[in-house]
Amino acid sequence: MFLHEGLGSVSLWKDVPARVAERTGCGIFVYSRRGYGASDALGAPREPDYMHREADVVLPALLDDARIERPILFGHSDGASIALLFAAAFPGRARALVLEAPHVFVEDLSVASIAAAKTAFETTDLRSKLARHHADAAGAFRGWNDIWLDERFRAWNIEDRLALVDVPVLVVQGEDDEYGTLAQIRSIEAHVRDVTTVVLERCAHSPHRDRPDAVLDAVATFVARVEASERT
């Protein structure tokens, strides 16, 4: 199951889910969260606990409706944080986690880059580019950007939940990630029992776009290990 980034959608994954399915033999489920892609618009501005709500309420309900049991969650950025929160809140419901550029606390670098994104949205063709992937590009952008720049969000931190994650975790991070440093990864390594870390050179915030073959190799190896461990 694929959980997209803070400005992501089904279409922005492009061919990644299909390629993961081909390499791993897994079935795939891809969806756009509310406020993104072709999903319903947000009914109100997001609050600082919006990722907790996605993990604690929305995702379990979706899994129930789709009759999906023990998925491997493949999360990118916000989606990776949601995957961690879900695994911590519902032991045994996830089979494993693949996390690209996860956030577990707010860094100055993240806030600075998100502020720069706001300027780009207001002054460049970013709005029109996002409109190719979101029915309401302005709503999708503001729903993500406004809460990350909200002063209340500076206290957001999920490190207290990490020790509750009891499934294998693969973390993939780009060395040049403009939205987070390796401190995010080191925190996950310090708190989660079973972590495999891949740090990629010449790679920014979207490893599956910047280094697709390296990501696919890492995911295929990780999934094979998870499946082998379950057979023993």
C-alpha atoms as an extended CHARMM CRD file, in Angstrom:
* protein
*
       232  EXT
         1         1  MET       CA              0.0000000000        0.0000000000        0.0000000000  PROA      1               0.0000000000
         2         2  PHE       CA              1.4580000000        3.3380000000       -1.1130000000  PROA      2               0.0000000000
         3         3  LEU       CA              1.1670000000        6.4440000000        1.0950000000  PROA      3               0.0000000000
         4         4  HSD       CA              2.1760000000        9.5590000000       -0.8120000000  PROA      4               0.0000000000
         5         5  GLU       CA              4.0830000000       12.6630000000        0.2050000000  PROA      5               0.0000000000
         6         6  GLY       CA              2.6590000000       15.9810000000        1.3730000000  PROA      6               0.0000000000
         7         7  LEU       CA              2.0110000000       17.1560000000       -2.1870000000  PROA      7               0.0000000000
         8         8  GLY       CA              1.5820000000       13.7070000000       -3.7140000000  PROA      8               0.0000000000
         9         9  SER       CA             -1.2460000000       11.8010000000       -5.3480000000  PROA      9               0.0000000000
        10        10  VAL       CA             -1.8880000000        8.5700000000       -7.2120000000  PROA      10              0.0000000000
        11        11  SER       CA             -0.6220000000       10.0140000000      -10.4910000000  PROA      11              0.0000000000
        12        12  LEU       CA              2.5600000000       11.4610000000       -8.9800000000  PROA      12              0.0000000000
        13        13  TRP       CA              3.7690000000        7.9610000000       -8.1140000000  PROA      13              0.0000000000
        14        14  LYS       CA              3.8830000000        7.3980000000      -11.9060000000  PROA      14              0.0000000000
        15        15  ASP       CA              5.1530000000        3.8640000000      -12.6460000000  PROA      15              0.0000000000
        16        16  VAL       CA              6.7260000000        3.2060000000       -9.2440000000  PROA      16              0.0000000000
        17        17  PRO       CA              3.9140000000        0.9940000000       -7.8450000000  PROA      17              0.0000000000
        18        18  ALA       CA              3.8470000000       -1.1300000000      -11.0140000000  PROA      18              0.0000000000
        19        19  ARG       CA              7.6210000000       -1.5360000000      -10.9530000000  PROA      19              0.0000000000
        20        20  VAL       CA              7.5660000000       -2.4900000000       -7.2670000000  PROA      20              0.0000000000
        21        21  ALA       CA              4.8640000000       -5.0690000000       -8.0200000000  PROA      21              0.0000000000
        22        22  GLU       CA              6.9460000000       -6.4850000000      -10.8620000000  PROA      22              0.0000000000
        23        23  ARG       CA             10.0940000000       -6.7520000000       -8.7370000000  PROA      23              0.0000000000
        24        24  THR       CA              8.4450000000       -8.1360000000       -5.5960000000  PROA      24              0.0000000000
        25        25  GLY       CA              5.3890000000      -10.0630000000       -6.8200000000  PROA      25              0.0000000000
        26        26  CYS       CA              3.2280000000       -8.0910000000       -4.3650000000  PROA      26              0.0000000000
        27        27  GLY       CA             -0.2170000000       -6.7580000000       -5.1640000000  PROA      27              0.0000000000
        28        28  ILE       CA             -0.4950000000       -2.9860000000       -4.9060000000  PROA      28              0.0000000000
        29        29  PHE       CA             -3.0100000000       -0.4670000000       -3.5780000000  PROA      29              0.0000000000
        30        30  VAL       CA             -2.5410000000        3.2280000000       -4.3430000000  PROA      30              0.0000000000
        31        31  TYR       CA             -4.8120000000        6.0580000000       -3.2460000000  PROA      31              0.0000000000
        32        32  SER       CA             -4.8570000000        9.8430000000       -2.8330000000  PROA      32              0.0000000000
        33        33  ARG       CA             -5.6110000000       11.0970000000        0.6550000000  PROA      33              0.0000000000
        34        34  ARG       CA             -8.3820000000       13.6270000000        1.1390000000  PROA      34              0.0000000000
        35        35  GLY       CA             -7.3720000000       16.9840000000       -0.2920000000  PROA      35              0.0000000000
        36        36  TYR       CA             -5.1500000000       15.4500000000       -2.9730000000  PROA      36              0.0000000000
        37        37  GLY       CA             -5.4880000000       14.0860000000       -6.4900000000  PROA      37              0.0000000000
        38        38  ALA       CA             -9.0970000000       13.3800000000       -7.4010000000  PROA      38              0.0000000000
        39        39  SER       CA            -10.1720000000       12.7570000000       -3.7970000000  PROA      39              0.0000000000
        40        40  ASP       CA            -12.6090000000       15.0230000000       -1.9580000000  PROA      40              0.0000000000
        41        41  ALA       CA            -11.3810000000       18.4660000000       -0.9550000000  PROA      41              0.0000000000
        42        42  LEU       CA            -10.5050000000       19.2430000000        2.6470000000  PROA      42              0.0000000000
        43        43  GLY       CA            -13.4650000000       20.4450000000        4.6480000000  PROA      43              0.0000000000
        44        44  ALA       CA            -11.3240000000       22.6230000000        6.9250000000  PROA      44              0.0000000000
        45        45  PRO       CA             -7.6620000000       23.5880000000        7.4470000000  PROA      45              0.0000000000
        46        46  ARG       CA             -5.4570000000       20.8170000000        8.8020000000  PROA      46              0.0000000000
        47        47  GLU       CA             -4.4980000000       20.7510000000       12.4660000000  PROA      47              0.0000000000
        48        48  PRO       CA             -1.0470000000       19.7840000000       13.8310000000  PROA      48              0.0000000000
        49        49  ASP       CA             -2.2590000000       16.2290000000       14.5380000000  PROA      49              0.0000000000
        50        50  TYR       CA             -3.3510000000       15.5920000000       10.9320000000  PROA      50              0.0000000000
        51        51  MET       CA             -0.8610000000       12.7560000000       10.3820000000  PROA      51              0.0000000000
        52        52  HSD       CA             -1.9460000000       11.1150000000       13.6350000000  PROA      52              0.0000000000
        53        53  ARG       CA             -5.5450000000       11.2610000000       12.4150000000  PROA      53              0.0000000000
        54        54  GLU       CA             -4.5900000000        9.6800000000        9.0890000000  PROA      54              0.0000000000
        55        55  ALA       CA             -2.8050000000        6.8750000000       10.9380000000  PROA      55              0.0000000000
        56        56  ASP       CA             -5.2350000000        6.3340000000       13.7980000000  PROA      56              0.0000000000
        57        57  VAL       CA             -8.5820000000        6.8020000000       12.0260000000  PROA      57              0.0000000000
        58        58  VAL       CA             -8.4640000000        7.0640000000        8.2390000000  PROA      58              0.0000000000
        59        59  LEU       CA             -5.9690000000        4.3410000000        7.3120000000  PROA      59              0.0000000000
        60        60  PRO       CA             -7.4300000000        1.5650000000        9.4980000000  PROA      60              0.0000000000
        61        61  ALA       CA            -10.9070000000        2.3310000000        8.1650000000  PROA      61              0.0000000000
        62        62  LEU       CA             -9.6170000000        2.2110000000        4.5920000000  PROA      62              0.0000000000
        63        63  LEU       CA             -7.9020000000       -1.1210000000        5.1970000000  PROA      63              0.0000000000
        64        64  ASP       CA            -11.1130000000       -2.5130000000        6.6510000000  PROA      64              0.0000000000
        65        65  ASP       CA            -13.1810000000       -1.2800000000        3.7010000000  PROA      65              0.0000000000
        66        66  ALA       CA            -10.6930000000       -2.6910000000        1.1880000000  PROA      66              0.0000000000
        67        67  ARG       CA            -10.3210000000       -5.9420000000        3.1690000000  PROA      67              0.0000000000
        68        68  ILE       CA             -6.5580000000       -5.6080000000        3.1910000000  PROA      68              0.0000000000
        69        69  GLU       CA             -4.7570000000       -7.5130000000        5.9260000000  PROA      69              0.0000000000
        70        70  ARG       CA             -1.1410000000       -6.9900000000        7.0030000000  PROA      70              0.0000000000
        71        71  PRO       CA              0.0630000000       -4.7540000000        4.1600000000  PROA      71              0.0000000000
        72        72  ILE       CA              3.5980000000       -3.6420000000        3.5640000000  PROA      72              0.0000000000
        73        73  LEU       CA              3.2420000000        0.1400000000        3.7830000000  PROA      73              0.0000000000
        74        74  PHE       CA              5.3950000000        2.1280000000        1.3390000000  PROA      74              0.0000000000
        75        75  GLY       CA              5.3570000000        5.7130000000        2.5720000000  PROA      75              0.0000000000
        76        76  HSD       CA              7.0680000000        8.8200000000        1.2560000000  PROA      76              0.0000000000
        77        77  SER       CA              7.6560000000       11.9000000000        3.4600000000  PROA      77              0.0000000000
        78        78  ASP       CA              4.3010000000       12.6160000000        5.1710000000  PROA      78              0.0000000000
        79        79  GLY       CA              3.1940000000        9.1660000000        4.0390000000  PROA      79              0.0000000000
        80        80  ALA       CA              6.2310000000        7.6070000000        5.7220000000  PROA      80              0.0000000000
        81        81  SER       CA              5.4110000000        9.3700000000        8.9810000000  PROA      81              0.0000000000
        82        82  ILE       CA              1.8200000000        8.1330000000        8.7320000000  PROA      82              0.0000000000
        83        83  ALA       CA              3.1050000000        4.5870000000        8.1820000000  PROA      83              0.0000000000
        84        84  LEU       CA              5.2300000000        4.7900000000       11.3430000000  PROA      84              0.0000000000
        85        85  LEU       CA              2.3240000000        6.1440000000       13.3670000000  PROA      85              0.0000000000
        86        86  PHE       CA              0.0020000000        3.4140000000       12.0890000000  PROA      86              0.0000000000
        87        87  ALA       CA              2.4530000000        0.6080000000       12.8680000000  PROA      87              0.0000000000
        88        88  ALA       CA              2.9470000000        1.9980000000       16.3720000000  PROA      88              0.0000000000
        89        89  ALA       CA             -0.7720000000        2.3550000000       17.0430000000  PROA      89              0.0000000000
        90        90  PHE       CA             -1.8460000000       -1.0150000000       15.6290000000  PROA      90              0.0000000000
        91        91  PRO       CA              0.7090000000       -3.7460000000       16.3830000000  PROA      91              0.0000000000
        92        92  GLY       CA              0.4000000000       -6.6370000000       13.9620000000  PROA      92              0.0000000000
        93        93  ARG       CA             -1.7140000000       -4.8130000000       11.3790000000  PROA      93              0.0000000000
        94        94  ALA       CA              1.2600000000       -3.9200000000        9.1680000000  PROA      94              0.0000000000
        95        95  ARG       CA              3.6250000000       -6.5510000000        7.8130000000  PROA      95              0.0000000000
        96        96  ALA       CA              6.5810000000       -4.2130000000        7.2400000000  PROA      96              0.0000000000
        97        97  LEU       CA              7.3470000000       -0.5880000000        6.3970000000  PROA      97              0.0000000000
        98        98  VAL       CA              9.2480000000        0.9760000000        3.5010000000  PROA      98              0.0000000000
        99        99  LEU       CA              9.9490000000        4.6020000000        4.3710000000  PROA      99              0.0000000000
       100       100  GLU       CA             11.3250000000        7.2380000000        2.0160000000  PROA      100             0.0000000000
       101       101  ALA       CA             12.4500000000       10.5190000000        3.5990000000  PROA      101             0.0000000000
       102       102  PRO       CA             10.3700000000       10.1230000000        6.7790000000  PROA      102             0.0000000000
       103       103  HSD       CA              9.8270000000       12.9320000000        9.2650000000  PROA      103             0.0000000000
       104       104  VAL       CA              9.7710000000       12.1850000000       13.0030000000  PROA      104             0.0000000000
       105       105  PHE       CA             10.2750000000       15.7640000000       14.2140000000  PROA      105             0.0000000000
       106       106  VAL       CA             10.3970000000       19.2430000000       12.6750000000  PROA      106             0.0000000000
       107       107  GLU       CA             13.7510000000       20.6680000000       11.6010000000  PROA      107             0.0000000000
       108       108  ASP       CA             14.6710000000       24.2260000000       10.6560000000  PROA      108             0.0000000000
       109       109  LEU       CA             15.7080000000       22.9190000000        7.2270000000  PROA      109             0.0000000000
       110       110  SER       CA             12.2170000000       21.5260000000        6.6530000000  PROA      110             0.0000000000
       111       111  VAL       CA             10.5070000000       24.7810000000        7.5630000000  PROA      111             0.0000000000
       112       112  ALA       CA             12.8820000000       26.8430000000        5.4110000000  PROA      112             0.0000000000
       113       113  SER       CA             12.3180000000       24.6140000000        2.3800000000  PROA      113             0.0000000000
       114       114  ILE       CA              8.5530000000       24.6330000000        2.8640000000  PROA      114             0.0000000000
       115       115  ALA       CA              8.6170000000       28.4400000000        3.0930000000  PROA      115             0.0000000000
       116       116  ALA       CA             10.5980000000       28.4930000000       -0.1610000000  PROA      116             0.0000000000
       117       117  ALA       CA              7.9680000000       26.2440000000       -1.7200000000  PROA      117             0.0000000000
       118       118  LYS       CA              5.3150000000       28.8020000000       -0.7880000000  PROA      118             0.0000000000
       119       119  THR       CA              7.2390000000       31.4890000000       -2.6460000000  PROA      119             0.0000000000
       120       120  ALA       CA              7.6120000000       29.1910000000       -5.6380000000  PROA      120             0.0000000000
       121       121  PHE       CA              3.8890000000       28.4540000000       -5.6550000000  PROA      121             0.0000000000
       122       122  GLU       CA              3.1120000000       32.1750000000       -5.6770000000  PROA      122             0.0000000000
       123       123  THR       CA              5.7230000000       33.2680000000       -8.2220000000  PROA      123             0.0000000000
       124       124  THR       CA              6.4610000000       30.3730000000      -10.6100000000  PROA      124             0.0000000000
       125       125  ASP       CA              4.6100000000       27.7570000000      -12.6560000000  PROA      125             0.0000000000
       126       126  LEU       CA              4.4550000000       25.3710000000       -9.6900000000  PROA      126             0.0000000000
       127       127  ARG       CA              0.6800000000       25.8640000000       -9.4200000000  PROA      127             0.0000000000
       128       128  SER       CA              0.1240000000       24.7540000000      -13.0260000000  PROA      128             0.0000000000
       129       129  LYS       CA              2.4150000000       21.7570000000      -12.5710000000  PROA      129             0.0000000000
       130       130  LEU       CA              0.4720000000       20.6480000000       -9.5020000000  PROA      130             0.0000000000
       131       131  ALA       CA             -2.8120000000       21.1220000000      -11.3790000000  PROA      131             0.0000000000
       132       132  ARG       CA             -1.8490000000       18.1580000000      -13.5720000000  PROA      132             0.0000000000
       133       133  HSD       CA             -2.1230000000       15.9230000000      -10.5160000000  PROA      133             0.0000000000
       134       134  HSD       CA             -4.6920000000       17.5690000000       -8.2310000000  PROA      134             0.0000000000
       135       135  ALA       CA             -8.2930000000       18.5750000000       -8.9210000000  PROA      135             0.0000000000
       136       136  ASP       CA             -7.7530000000       21.5190000000       -6.5520000000  PROA      136             0.0000000000
       137       137  ALA       CA             -4.0730000000       22.3900000000       -6.8010000000  PROA      137             0.0000000000
       138       138  ALA       CA             -4.3340000000       25.4660000000       -4.5800000000  PROA      138             0.0000000000
       139       139  GLY       CA             -6.2260000000       23.5340000000       -1.9150000000  PROA      139             0.0000000000
       140       140  ALA       CA             -3.7380000000       20.6670000000       -2.0050000000  PROA      140             0.0000000000
       141       141  PHE       CA             -0.8140000000       23.0450000000       -1.6690000000  PROA      141             0.0000000000
       142       142  ARG       CA             -2.2820000000       25.1960000000        1.0830000000  PROA      142             0.0000000000
       143       143  GLY       CA             -3.4790000000       22.1720000000        3.0330000000  PROA      143             0.0000000000
       144       144  TRP       CA              0.1190000000       20.9720000000        3.2630000000  PROA      144             0.0000000000
       145       145  ASN       CA              2.0310000000       24.2510000000        3.3120000000  PROA      145             0.0000000000
       146       146  ASP       CA             -0.0860000000       26.1760000000        5.8080000000  PROA      146             0.0000000000
       147       147  ILE       CA              0.1010000000       23.6110000000        8.5930000000  PROA      147             0.0000000000
       148       148  TRP       CA              3.8410000000       23.0150000000        8.2170000000  PROA      148             0.0000000000
       149       149  LEU       CA              4.3980000000       26.7690000000        8.5050000000  PROA      149             0.0000000000
       150       150  ASP       CA              1.9940000000       27.1020000000       11.4340000000  PROA      150             0.0000000000
       151       151  GLU       CA              3.9560000000       27.9910000000       14.5660000000  PROA      151             0.0000000000
       152       152  ARG       CA              2.0600000000       25.3080000000       16.4890000000  PROA      152             0.0000000000
       153       153  PHE       CA              3.4980000000       22.6390000000       14.2190000000  PROA      153             0.0000000000
       154       154  ARG       CA              7.0610000000       23.3010000000       15.3600000000  PROA      154             0.0000000000
       155       155  ALA       CA              6.3310000000       21.1070000000       18.3980000000  PROA      155             0.0000000000
       156       156  TRP       CA              5.2150000000       18.1430000000       16.2620000000  PROA      156             0.0000000000
       157       157  ASN       CA              7.2720000000       15.0910000000       17.2220000000  PROA      157             0.0000000000
       158       158  ILE       CA              6.5130000000       11.3540000000       16.9540000000  PROA      158             0.0000000000
       159       159  GLU       CA              9.6810000000        9.9570000000       18.5040000000  PROA      159             0.0000000000
       160       160  ASP       CA              7.6820000000        8.7730000000       21.5050000000  PROA      160             0.0000000000
       161       161  ARG       CA              5.8430000000        6.3020000000       19.2640000000  PROA      161             0.0000000000
       162       162  LEU       CA              8.8320000000        4.8130000000       17.4720000000  PROA      162             0.0000000000
       163       163  ALA       CA              9.6660000000        2.1830000000       20.0850000000  PROA      163             0.0000000000
       164       164  LEU       CA              6.1800000000        0.7180000000       19.5380000000  PROA      164             0.0000000000
       165       165  VAL       CA              6.9870000000       -0.1630000000       15.9160000000  PROA      165             0.0000000000
       166       166  ASP       CA              7.5140000000       -3.9260000000       15.9810000000  PROA      166             0.0000000000
       167       167  VAL       CA              7.8170000000       -4.7630000000       12.2680000000  PROA      167             0.0000000000
       168       168  PRO       CA             10.8290000000       -4.6950000000        9.9080000000  PROA      168             0.0000000000
       169       169  VAL       CA             11.5320000000       -1.2300000000        8.5310000000  PROA      169             0.0000000000
       170       170  LEU       CA             13.4660000000       -0.1420000000        5.4410000000  PROA      170             0.0000000000
       171       171  VAL       CA             14.4380000000        3.5440000000        5.4310000000  PROA      171             0.0000000000
       172       172  VAL       CA             15.6670000000        5.2210000000        2.2460000000  PROA      172             0.0000000000
       173       173  GLN       CA             17.0430000000        8.7600000000        2.4520000000  PROA      173             0.0000000000
       174       174  GLY       CA             18.8060000000       11.0080000000       -0.0470000000  PROA      174             0.0000000000
       175       175  GLU       CA             21.9990000000       12.7210000000        1.0610000000  PROA      175             0.0000000000
       176       176  ASP       CA             20.7610000000       15.9330000000       -0.5550000000  PROA      176             0.0000000000
       177       177  ASP       CA             17.2470000000       15.8690000000        0.9080000000  PROA      177             0.0000000000
       178       178  GLU       CA             16.1230000000       19.4860000000        1.1070000000  PROA      178             0.0000000000
       179       179  TYR       CA             13.3380000000       18.7110000000        3.5910000000  PROA      179             0.0000000000
       180       180  GLY       CA             15.1890000000       16.7200000000        6.2510000000  PROA      180             0.0000000000
       181       181  THR       CA             18.6190000000       15.7000000000        7.4870000000  PROA      181             0.0000000000
       182       182  LEU       CA             19.9910000000       12.3240000000        8.4730000000  PROA      182             0.0000000000
       183       183  ALA       CA             19.0080000000       13.1720000000       12.0560000000  PROA      183             0.0000000000
       184       184  GLN       CA             15.5440000000       11.8770000000       11.1500000000  PROA      184             0.0000000000
       185       185  ILE       CA             17.0090000000        8.5170000000       10.1840000000  PROA      185             0.0000000000
       186       186  ARG       CA             19.2990000000        8.3160000000       13.2010000000  PROA      186             0.0000000000
       187       187  SER       CA             16.3070000000        8.7970000000       15.4960000000  PROA      187             0.0000000000
       188       188  ILE       CA             14.4510000000        5.9310000000       13.8220000000  PROA      188             0.0000000000
       189       189  GLU       CA             17.5400000000        3.7250000000       14.1040000000  PROA      189             0.0000000000
       190       190  ALA       CA             17.8260000000        4.5730000000       17.8070000000  PROA      190             0.0000000000
       191       191  HSD       CA             14.2170000000        3.7110000000       18.6330000000  PROA      191             0.0000000000
       192       192  VAL       CA             13.0430000000        0.9790000000       16.2380000000  PROA      192             0.0000000000
       193       193  ARG       CA             14.2560000000       -2.5710000000       16.7290000000  PROA      193             0.0000000000
       194       194  ASP       CA             14.5810000000       -3.8260000000       13.1240000000  PROA      194             0.0000000000
       195       195  VAL       CA             15.7890000000       -1.1130000000       10.7350000000  PROA      195             0.0000000000
       196       196  THR       CA             17.6360000000       -1.3520000000        7.4340000000  PROA      196             0.0000000000
       197       197  THR       CA             18.9450000000        2.0240000000        6.2430000000  PROA      197             0.0000000000
       198       198  VAL       CA             19.9180000000        3.0380000000        2.7070000000  PROA      198             0.0000000000
       199       199  VAL       CA             21.3960000000        6.5110000000        2.2120000000  PROA      199             0.0000000000
       200       200  LEU       CA             21.7170000000        7.4700000000       -1.4470000000  PROA      200             0.0000000000
       201       201  GLU       CA             24.1680000000        9.8820000000       -3.0380000000  PROA      201             0.0000000000
       202       202  ARG       CA             22.9790000000       12.3040000000       -5.7270000000  PROA      202             0.0000000000
       203       203  CYS       CA             19.4920000000       12.0830000000       -4.2750000000  PROA      203             0.0000000000
       204       204  ALA       CA             17.1410000000       14.6800000000       -2.7920000000  PROA      204             0.0000000000
       205       205  HSD       CA             13.7120000000       14.3390000000       -1.1670000000  PROA      205             0.0000000000
       206       206  SER       CA             12.1980000000       11.8500000000       -3.6400000000  PROA      206             0.0000000000
       207       207  PRO       CA             14.4660000000        8.8000000000       -3.9110000000  PROA      207             0.0000000000
       208       208  HSD       CA             12.0200000000        6.9160000000       -6.1480000000  PROA      208             0.0000000000
       209       209  ARG       CA             12.3230000000        9.7450000000       -8.6820000000  PROA      209             0.0000000000
       210       210  ASP       CA             16.0050000000       10.6150000000       -8.2460000000  PROA      210             0.0000000000
       211       211  ARG       CA             17.4320000000        7.0870000000       -7.8730000000  PROA      211             0.0000000000
       212       212  PRO       CA             14.6540000000        4.7030000000       -9.0010000000  PROA      212             0.0000000000
       213       213  ASP       CA             16.8150000000        1.6640000000       -9.7060000000  PROA      213             0.0000000000
       214       214  ALA       CA             18.5740000000        1.8870000000       -6.3430000000  PROA      214             0.0000000000
       215       215  VAL       CA             15.2380000000        2.1890000000       -4.5630000000  PROA      215             0.0000000000
       216       216  LEU       CA             13.7440000000       -0.7600000000       -6.4340000000  PROA      216             0.0000000000
       217       217  ASP       CA             16.7830000000       -2.9060000000       -5.6540000000  PROA      217             0.0000000000
       218       218  ALA       CA             16.5850000000       -2.0320000000       -1.9580000000  PROA      218             0.0000000000
       219       219  VAL       CA             12.8300000000       -2.6700000000       -1.7950000000  PROA      219             0.0000000000
       220       220  ALA       CA             13.0650000000       -6.0110000000       -3.6240000000  PROA      220             0.0000000000
       221       221  THR       CA             15.8390000000       -7.2090000000       -1.3020000000  PROA      221             0.0000000000
       222       222  PHE       CA             13.9490000000       -6.0450000000        1.7770000000  PROA      222             0.0000000000
       223       223  VAL       CA             10.6430000000       -7.6490000000        0.7740000000  PROA      223             0.0000000000
       224       224  ALA       CA             12.4150000000      -10.9360000000       -0.0220000000  PROA      224             0.0000000000
       225       225  ARG       CA             13.9550000000      -10.8820000000        3.4760000000  PROA      225             0.0000000000
       226       226  VAL       CA             10.5950000000      -10.1820000000        5.0910000000  PROA      226             0.0000000000
       227       227  GLU       CA              8.9740000000      -13.0400000000        3.1930000000  PROA      227             0.0000000000
       228       228  ALA       CA             11.8180000000      -15.4180000000        4.0050000000  PROA      228             0.0000000000
       229       229  SER       CA             11.6560000000      -14.6000000000        7.7120000000  PROA      229             0.0000000000
       230       230  GLU       CA              7.9320000000      -15.3480000000        7.7400000000  PROA      230             0.0000000000
       231       231  ARG       CA              8.5010000000      -18.7830000000        6.2100000000  PROA      231             0.0000000000
       232       232  THR       CA             10.9390000000      -19.8150000000        8.9320000000  PROA      232             0.0000000000
